[in-house]
Amino acid sequence: MKKHIVLIEDEAGIRDNYRAAFERRGYRVSTYGDRPAAWQVLRQSLPDLAIIDVGLGEEAEGGFTLCQDLRSLSATLPIIFLTARDSDIDSVHGLRLGADDYVTKDMSLEHLLARITALLRRAEAWAEALQKPDDILTRGKLTLNVDRMTVAWQGQPVDLTVTEFWMLHALVQHPGHVRSREQLMEAASTVLDDNTVTSHIKRIRRKFSQLDDQFDGIQTAYGMGYRWNAREV
């Protein structure tokens, strides 16, 4: 069965070009020009992956709103922001709202398709993992249920996106060992630039710090990557 991609983009020409490109690659594609029309359909049935423009018609940040709404329905739906804005502020804000990736419209089609393929492959792997007995990983105050993709810190749940979960999992597997940004991308089965990886790590830290202001589990190895603090084991 063809994977179903939904594209929410307010410019008809761009929307049609992407639709044609995705369909040539074998995807089933649905497109919408504004947030209300998309939400009316998507709240009833979710696709395999959503690509959302930030600015949608009269709603300058309608894409951010739609992302939040979709994430409330599914913690695992792959979401990519596609926008003309090339701003770190927009990127970080989009990731905070639960997007898995953030790309600008000048990115090559081949690069975008590679990111789509990686996110869909990851979603399939997660669905298969749900059929197996739960794999629990414990590191001191931290508990990861690998199969259910849940995280707890001192018994309190930590709400992570799929990308954040797998990056954290890569770090805690071997406490004290440095994981490069490339290794974290590989662990999350996605293709991101270095700044986006950094934004994900900052977001993970922030979520733990909201539960424990003394949290120091993720350490930066300057020029190399990140490690899980061995003292937290």
Secondary structure in CASP SS format (residue, H / E / C, confidence):
PFRMAT SS
TARGET T0000
AUTHOR 0000-0000-0000
METHOD secondary structure of the structure
MODEL  1
M C 1.00
K C 1.00
K C 1.00
H E 1.00
I E 1.00
V E 1.00
L E 1.00
I E 1.00
E C 1.00
D C 1.00
E C 1.00
A H 1.00
G H 1.00
I H 1.00
R H 1.00
D H 1.00
N H 1.00
Y H 1.00
R H 1.00
A H 1.00
A H 1.00
F H 1.00
E H 1.00
R H 1.00
R C 1.00
G C 1.00
Y C 1.00
R E 1.00
V E 1.00
S E 1.00
T E 1.00
Y E 1.00
G C 1.00
D C 1.00
R H 1.00
P H 1.00
A H 1.00
A H 1.00
W H 1.00
Q H 1.00
V H 1.00
L H 1.00
R C 1.00
Q C 1.00
S C 1.00
L C 1.00
P C 1.00
D C 1.00
L E 1.00
A E 1.00
I E 1.00
I E 1.00
D C 1.00
V C 1.00
G C 1.00
L E 1.00
G C 1.00
E C 1.00
E E 1.00
A C 1.00
E C 1.00
G H 1.00
G H 1.00
F H 1.00
T H 1.00
L H 1.00
C H 1.00
Q H 1.00
D H 1.00
L H 1.00
R H 1.00
S H 1.00
L H 1.00
S C 1.00
A C 1.00
T C 1.00
L C 1.00
P C 1.00
I E 1.00
I E 1.00
F E 1.00
L E 1.00
T E 1.00
A C 1.00
R C 1.00
D C 1.00
S C 1.00
D H 1.00
I H 1.00
D H 1.00
S H 1.00
V H 1.00
H H 1.00
G H 1.00
L H 1.00
R H 1.00
L C 1.00
G C 1.00
A C 1.00
D C 1.00
D E 1.00
Y E 1.00
V E 1.00
T E 1.00
K C 1.00
D C 1.00
M C 1.00
S C 1.00
L H 1.00
E H 1.00
H H 1.00
L H 1.00
L H 1.00
A H 1.00
R H 1.00
I H 1.00
T H 1.00
A H 1.00
L H 1.00
L H 1.00
R H 1.00
R H 1.00
A H 1.00
E H 1.00
A H 1.00
W H 1.00
A H 1.00
E H 1.00
A H 1.00
L C 1.00
Q C 1.00
K C 1.00
P C 1.00
D C 1.00
D C 1.00
I E 1.00
L E 1.00
T E 1.00
R E 1.00
G C 1.00
K C 1.00
L E 1.00
T E 1.00
L E 1.00
N E 1.00
V C 1.00
D C 1.00
R C 1.00
M C 1.00
T E 1.00
V E 1.00
A E 1.00
W E 1.00
Q C 1.00
G C 1.00
Q E 1.00
P E 1.00
V E 1.00
D C 1.00
L C 1.00
T C 1.00
V H 1.00
T H 1.00
E H 1.00
F H 1.00
W H 1.00
M H 1.00
L H 1.00
H H 1.00
A H 1.00
L H 1.00
V H 1.00
Q H 1.00
H C 1.00
P C 1.00
G C 1.00
H C 1.00
V C 1.00
R E 1.00
S C 1.00
R H 1.00
E H 1.00
Q H 1.00
L H 1.00
M H 1.00
E H 1.00
A H 1.00
A C 1.00
S C 1.00
T C 1.00
V C 1.00
L C 1.00
D C 1.00
D H 1.00
N H 1.00
T H 1.00
V H 1.00
T H 1.00
S H 1.00
H H 1.00
I H 1.00
K H 1.00
R H 1.00
I H 1.00
R H 1.00
R H 1.00
K H 1.00
F H 1.00
S H 1.00
Q H 1.00
L H 1.00
D C 1.00
D C 1.00
Q C 1.00
F C 1.00
D C 1.00
G C 1.00
I E 1.00
Q E 1.00
T E 1.00
A E 1.00
Y C 1.00
G C 1.00
M C 1.00
G E 1.00
Y E 1.00
R E 1.00
W E 1.00
N C 1.00
A H 1.00
R H 1.00
E H 1.00
V C 1.00
END
